[in-house]
Every structure is written in structure tokens, then in C-alpha cells.
Amino acid sequence: MCGIVGYVGPRQASDVLLGGLARLEYRGYDSAGAAIMSEDELVVVRRVGKLVNLREAIAGKPVPGTVGIGHTRWATHGAPNEENAHPHVDCSGKIAVVHNGIIENYMELREELAANGHVLRSETDTETVAHLVESYYEGDLTAAVIKTVRRLTGAYALAIVHLEDPGTIVAARVDSPLIIGIGDGENIVASDIPAVLEFTREVLVLEDGDVATVTANGVSVVDAAGRPADSEMMHIEWDLAAAEKGGYEDFMLKEIHEQPRAIRETLRGRMDATGKMQLSELQMTEAQLAAVERVFIVACGTSYHAAVVAKSLIEQWARIPVEVEVSSEFRYGNPIVGEDTLVVAITQSGETTDTLAAVREARRRGAKVFAITNVVGSRVTRETDGVIYTHAGPEIGVAATKTFTAQIAALTVLALKLAQANGMLDQKRVEALWEELSHIPEIVEAILADANDIAECAAEYKDANSSLFLGRGMGVPVAMEGALKLKEISYIHAEAYAAGEMKHGPIALITSEVPVVVVATQGHTYEKVVSNIQEVRARGARVIAVATHGDQDIQRHAEHVLYIPAVSEALSAIPATVPMQLLSYHIAKLRGCNVDQPRNLAKSVTVE
Ligand code: M6R
């Protein structure tokens, strides 16, 4: 996720770009840059780190000019350094491009461009776009961009300028957001509405496949087929503060709603045309993957819960034994890992001290270590043998939501890859699971669209002091994550148990004052879960069940039922988690808690 701003009009472009980028910094902040038409030169300024570094560079050496494009980056391809910062330029330095998204076929494009004599200077997928536009340019920038985007697969929002057409920005999008703020004698291209609100509330929303030609006095848009597009204009009522959170009250709620996109982006391109799962980042041959005999996963907090989901999937599909340990225990234990062990470290931030220490310990013992992280260039990426990125975009709320479900998506791909490599799953089964996995974003969308009853349910339980979360099988990590979400943002004591363990102690806690949240989705232990519900209800508990649409019977056993669409048991962790997140969110809000910055917590735990 990156932020894009483009300006054409009478104002100084650098002011508008810096102001707009500041409002998009939530989308990424590892580097920033701008390209401005300054007299007869295209001036590009790029700086590593937060936007303030770019601001200082431009303040020190102003770049006059009224047309330009700017970018704040959340790295996906290549480290967050100056060479990889946007804008990227072509060989002549006359064409500049900013991009948000992932161009999946960039490797083949790079090879083709290099073979045709282009010199690429960065490691990014984006730079290919600048060179493609250069190769197609014959005096009409829009025509060159249309030819370029036809060569791209993947997701992109692009803003492109050419020194030979100095009053124009050409913008295009597929699967990444892009809007145009329509002003009076000025227009602003942006990834999101907050960037334009200072200048206009009239916004044109580009559709997938659209290519827009933007000048100070007008915007013309063609669709993917090259026909004039029927673009939608919107009048924005939000004030700026609301707009930064996309109209949501809090970042946490916004991030919960960003999950379909985060999961989609994480899964993008993970199965190739021949039906092979793609995890080339592991840099392991099929034979090496097939030879993996043990997996050890280390992580903390929410990431640990993703690890528990992964254990279940890898053991079930690839039949490889998996151990899971919290990093803080691993680092001081005497773990049995060695050259035969594949160690996976899960950390959304990539900076968690305990997990980094566990990584070092595992490597010291000879293991190959891979990271799953959301942050390109983070510490863990420099200390491991390979990295699988989740593409959730920056998570601002301290409570992990979209990064958790994106981790599960990435780990599901890993489990499928291992099972495909060692032949434990046949090709038909892999393809069927992949097909179902690809539809999980839509299932999450459906849950989010029909979530009113969760807020009503929250109102009834907001005054609880203590709660229990139960599940079996895949429901166990979901219950663990549900309990963590509730305790960290609402400060209600919440404990998670494997439902079968209740009778061995925790059932003593049950009273009518202790709500019990039960993952009761369809699966091979469903009947057992219903029995566990009966046990707690017999002791006066009020039960909130997360169940599968169509299960009417469960209503006889629970005070509240939060339904999710039917999904196979192995893939149920993501959908079952979403109602838990929303339940915790609404309870916390009703208790007046700050859900984005809960007390005593930090987003990255860089202390022991
Ligand atoms: O960045 P990491 O994934 O390594 O962070 C680990 C935990 O601190 C983190 O998952 C924490 O539990 C969540 N923010 C809780 O919502």
C-alpha cells in the first residue's frame, strides 16, 4: 500500500503534493518522493524515511512548478532505499511514474526491457512502467499509457508525467484505489479522498481499467476497451479527520474493513498457470521442500495465533510435524531445531525483539529460517533466509486485525505449497482448496456487510468483568485471538480454552455473569462443541456462538448467534475471526475505550 498524489493547476505543485502526501502517510512511510515539471526540466526528489525528510529536502532547494506527482511508499519490491523510492523515471529522465500495487509480471517485463537496451536502476516492479511508456511513446502520452497498461498483470494505480506534455498527468488503475479531485482550474489525482479535501469536495472515482488524462481544465477518461468511460462523480461530506480514517470512527474499524483487500493482495499470484503454488521467496527447490521433515514456528501475541492455525493446516495437508512456540520461551529454552528443521518466524512488524532473538537462536542451531512479515525492510527481513510478505498495508491500530488474517492467508499458501511438494495432496485437491481460498475475501466482505447484530450483541455484554472463549480444532486459535482482542481493547478479562478442557478446571469459573463465546462453525467436532455449550449453559452461562449460516439448531443452545457463510473447516479461521474482532471492537467502544491505542500497549514491542 502506497500513497499517490498528482497536481495540475495554478498552485505550486510541491505544496499540494506535500500536503496531500501527509494525509496519505498512513498508507506507507518508508520513503517518499516527487517529480515536478520545473521550467524545461523534470526534477525528481526522493528521500528515505518519513515524509518530513522529503519536505526538508524541498524546503532546502525549492522546486518551482505547477504540475507534479508525488508518492509515499510502503515497500513491496526492493528495500526501502532511495533507488527504490518513487517516482521512477525512464532512460531519458523525461517520464516519471508513481505506483501503488504490485505488478506480477514485472520480472519478464524487466528482462524484455533490458534486452531492448533499457537500463533499469531500481529493484522495483514500478520502474518497468516508466520504460514501457518510453518504448510506446510517439507524441501522445495517453496512447502510450494505454498500450503500457495492456502489458501489465497485477494491481496498479499509476500517475505518469512526461516532460514533452508538461500540462498533463495520465492516471490509470486496476485493483488499487485512485480518485481525481475536480477543482476550479485545477485537478488532483490521489489514492484517497483526504489528499484532495483541502481543495475540493467533488471527486471522480476511477474504475478498474480506466485511463484518465488530467489537465488543469479537464479530465477525460477511457475504459479498458478504450471507450469514453462513464465515471462516477461524488460529493464528499466528510471532514478531514473523518476522511483520514476513510470515514470510519477509528483505524481499527477501518482496518477490519480492509481485510478483504489485504487477503486478496496477499494471495495475489500465488498459483501459477500450471497449477503450482508460488513461493519463490523461499528460494527452495521442489526437492528441498519435499524433503522438509519438521517445521518449527515462533511468534508472539496475535502472530502466535496465526502460527497455531498454520500448525493445523501443515500437519493436516502436508503431514509434517509442526511445533509452535512463543518466541520469548523459545529463545531461553533448549529447542530441538537443527539443519533438518524449517523454522518460520511470524511477525507483522518485523521488529519484535523476542521473535528476532528466536530467529537468531534458531539460525545459531543451524536451521533455515523464514519470516512472514508485513513490513518490507524490517529487521526480520535482514536476519532470515527468506521472507514471505503479507500485503496488508500499514496497520495503525495497535490491535492486529488485517495483518492477522493476511498472515493466515500467507500461511495457508505455505501449507499448500509443502503439501504439493511432498505429494501429500494431489493436484485436484490443491486446486480445489486454492479455489475456495481465493473466495475467502468475498466471504469476509459478506460478513462485514451484514454485521449489525454484532453491535446489538455487544450492548448486552459490555458490562461483563470476565469472559471465556471456547473452540475445538480450528476454533481454538480463533478463540485465542478472540480473547486477546477483547482483553486488550476493552480491558475485560478474557481467557481462551480448547472446549474439551473446560471440564478439567475452567468450568468452575462459570456463572451467569461470565459470557462464553464459542466457535461453533460446521466441522467434524461440531456435535462435541454443542455438548460443551450445554455444559456451560447448565451452569448458568450466557453463550454467544459463532456459527454457520443455515444452522438453525444452534439458536436453541445460545443466547446470540453470529453467523458466517459456509466454508470448509480448514479455511474457517479467517471468517470465524471477523465477528470476534467486531464484537470486541463494539464492546470496547461502548465502554469508552480508545481502541486504536489501548493502555500499556505498543504496536511494535522492541523491548524484552
Ligand atoms: O509485530 P508482531 O507480529 O511480531 O507483534 C507481536 C505481538 O506484539 C502482536 O501480535 C500483538 O499481540 C498484537 N498487536 C495484539 O493485537
Residues whose N, C-alpha, C, O or C-beta is under 5 A from the ligand:
A	BS01	M6R	C300 G301 T302 S303 I346 T347 Q348 S349 G350 T352 V398 A399 A400 K603 V605
